[in-house]
Amino acid sequence: MFEQSISTLAQKLRNKDISSVELTRLFLARIAKLDPQLNSFITVSEQRALEQAAAADALLQSGKGTSLTGIPVAHKDLFCTEGTLTTCGSRMLNNFIPPYESTVTSRIQQAGAVMLGKTNMDEFAMGSSNENSFYGAVKNPWNLDMVPGGSSGGSAAAVAAGLAVAATGTDTGGSIRQPASFCGITGLKPTYGRVSRFGMIAYASSLDQGGPMAKSAEDCAHLMQAMAGFDEKDSTSADKPADDYLANLNTPLTGLKIGLPKEYFGEGLDPQVADVIMAAVKEFEKLGATVKEISLPNLQLSIPSYYVIAPSEASSNLSRFDGVRFGHRCDDPKDLLDMYMRSRAEGFGTEVQKRIMIGTYALSEGYYDAYYLKAQKIRRLIKEDFVKALEEVDVIMGPVAPTTAFGLGSKTSDPVAMYLEDIYTLSVNLAGIPAMSIPAGFADGMPVGLQVMGNYFAEAKLLNVAHQYQQHTDWHLQTPTMAKGA
Amino acid sequence: MNWEVVIGLEIHTQLSTKSKLFSGAAVGFGAEPNTQTTLVDLGMPGALPVFNKEALRMAVMFGHAINAEIGMTSVFARKNYFYPDLPKGYQTSQMDHPIVGKGYLDVMLEDGTTSRIGITRAHLEEDAGKSLHEDFQGMTGIDLNRSSTPLLEIVSEPDIRSAKEAVAYVKMIHSIVTYLGICDGNMAEGSMRCDINLSLRPKGQKEYGTRTEIKNVNSFRFIEKAIYTEIERQADILEDGGRIIQETRLYDPEKNETRSMRSKEDANDYRYFPCPDLLPVVLTQEYVDNIKATLPELPSQKAARFQSEHGLSEYDANVLSSSRAMADFFENANNVVKDPKLTANWVMGELSKLLNQEQLDIENSPVSAQTFGELLVRIKDNTINGKTAKDVLQAMWDGEGSADAIIEAKGLKQVTDTGAIEAMIQTILDANATQVEQYRAADEDKQKKMIGFFVGQVMKASQGKANPGLVNPILVKMLKG
């Protein structure tokens, strides 16, 4: 049951083959049994889940609801959920129960989905391995000694292990795609502005974007139907109607023009990963697509540009965590400054503190032009590269990450090696275009994700491309051994 | 040494929008702490700002009123600093691309001279909350009702050269924003606050001296006094061979002194950068032009019209147009009596006197423009004389009814029957034979001085009701015998 698609489960729920309460209990039992090995949930909201499931059953009884009604999902713990602890993976928010609901979780809830709980993540979404969580590292279901990727590592691991049908994630520099790749699931980072950021705890506001993480492109499309669309509460959300993401999944790929950026296949790319990607590209050619080499010349600059812009915004976004109104406050502050300093030093982990300092430095007087402004100039160049390339091709393909999942602890002492993990994903966020990670094979027993990037608001196209691939391959149907036992 | 003072002003004007600059919370003064807030004003995680378009419209109106370039693309920026009543840890403001660019105002001083004050810019920004230091046993209470209230910060060039000029400029800004209806102008409640940048330099020197900034002065009188005090303080230091330290100072009205708040070394690095949660505000020419078309008549335009249309003096026209309420009162009253000079004299004279006595704004005058106009009609048609009219106005003020009702009830109607006046005069001449003899013996100059006695007697006998315009000629004629 846990391996089945949203469409199948929706049918079963509608046919009364199973009730949402039963399905929810099944997943809660799986979480109880398997998650101690994975640590993919920070909070399991059993009571809320069962209440929602009962409500979904009542709705289904009357023949109403959507394809998500009664489907158990999980939310990354940076979406604020009313009445349910929302930590953002941080000690700072160890006690934070929001009195409001994020637009994303609210829309998914309105579509009838059941929230099983909140998934683990790198603190404030800063990380590529999910090792930066106050609630402990998440393990990769394919190999418990490996990282699941980050920052949406909890969501990726939970979906891969069948602890939730699907999950939400957020992607600031690859945080949906890289863990999806490492855990062998399908993830979509939508166009910046396609999904509302209201109620999403901000890391870097101009880059953050929520999106679906699921077993297949079709499941992602079901989630996008609920998540996407204009939100008047988010001024940066796109004021244009969302597409029907399910409508064109079956459009044949004949004549699809695929661009392969040569910079994505250069030094640093694991040859085994390269082989998997090239095999996937061959599969697309069989489906009628044509392939041409393209160039995204400023790829290398995406790392310095990102690691100035994102920390700059973060340094400001995280100022509100000051111990005054909510979140962690140190014991017995001597005075105001002491309260600020100790509350923040105790509440934030090392990586968060590091990025706040980098950002504060980059924005400070005398450095702003050399760092922040220059990074913004590079960002425009990167965007122009994509715009130009996407005039010639329909989609761009390449690896999501240079390697498969790496060992827990293997890169924690080398931040530059860790930052290099994001080389193929960061530029997408800087440009604001949508991109997916699709399971495309394995290297040494670990999943490899194919990255598919498209033009602004081309989510439906990406989902169509991914779905067609998944109709002809079964990489997305593979299940890690540890998930089969329960 | 002969010092020249150089002053630039930053005026924070609270825009009178219904809701806040970036949230739907109501704007209001005096509500229970933290009751006028939303997630946005509280700086909750994940809360996002949504720009209030009404504040934009008001800012563009102001831009037109000061002859300014309108920023067709303006950008909100974050000004980052930590303070407990600044919930997000930054203030959303505008830095490089303000909504209103360079403009100017021509300010008229009391001596009738005009000086042009340049306005560097005016930008939109959100206000912070308030820290409450009382009643919390050594802790600080935070009230975020004011958080995200819209402000328009109006920054002048250092073109101001005296306290009087500064006050005239602030009054002019006050008058414009209230005319436009974009600010209630209530300085006591903080709707307008002024930061004063002030430096001295030897007369004739081109370079500016080191300046200090006096923060948050909130009345015309305090602005004037703070400037005088600060000039004196700086001059004393300079004349003793000292140097001015660039710093922020506070004006204490009780001690009438400014004192240091923080020096430049303690100043924050605000790390301004464009706010990524808000898109740049891009205006169309049509939008800007449409707002221009909605501008009401401004004080200077009104003053000019009062001179050309109503024949008022420049001084009267300026006084009457200094506030929209005063101008409206004048025009509404004049519509009833159709005598601008008479109306101007009575609005600026007796009515203003009563308002001042009770410290009331003209908006709250117990006598309406309409009823005030009706009183003036009775002066104009000689039903009552000016002296009686003052009493009638006082009775109206005290709520005793309309002018006509009071005149009727108290029998104050002026005597205009010449026969009755002649009879009254005859009685008085008969009773004062000695004075009549003296008058008749005197020369013309002396007679002119003596006639007052007889007029006084007549007015006394008539209880003020005799029409002075009739009494005089009849009296002169009858005294001749």
Interface residues (C-beta under 8 A of the other chain):
Chain A: L78 F79 C80 T86 C88 L93 F96 P98 Y100 S102 R197 F198 G199 M200 I201 A202 A204 S205 S206 E232 K233 D234 S235 T236 S312 E313 S315 S316 L318 S319 R320 F321 D322 V324 R325 F326 L336 Y340 T360 L363 S364 E365 Y368 Y372
Chain B: L39 L42 G43 M44 P45 G46 A47 L48 P49 V50 F51 R78 N80 F82 P84 P87 K88 G89 Y90 T140 I142 D269 R271 Y272 F273 P276 D277 L278 L279
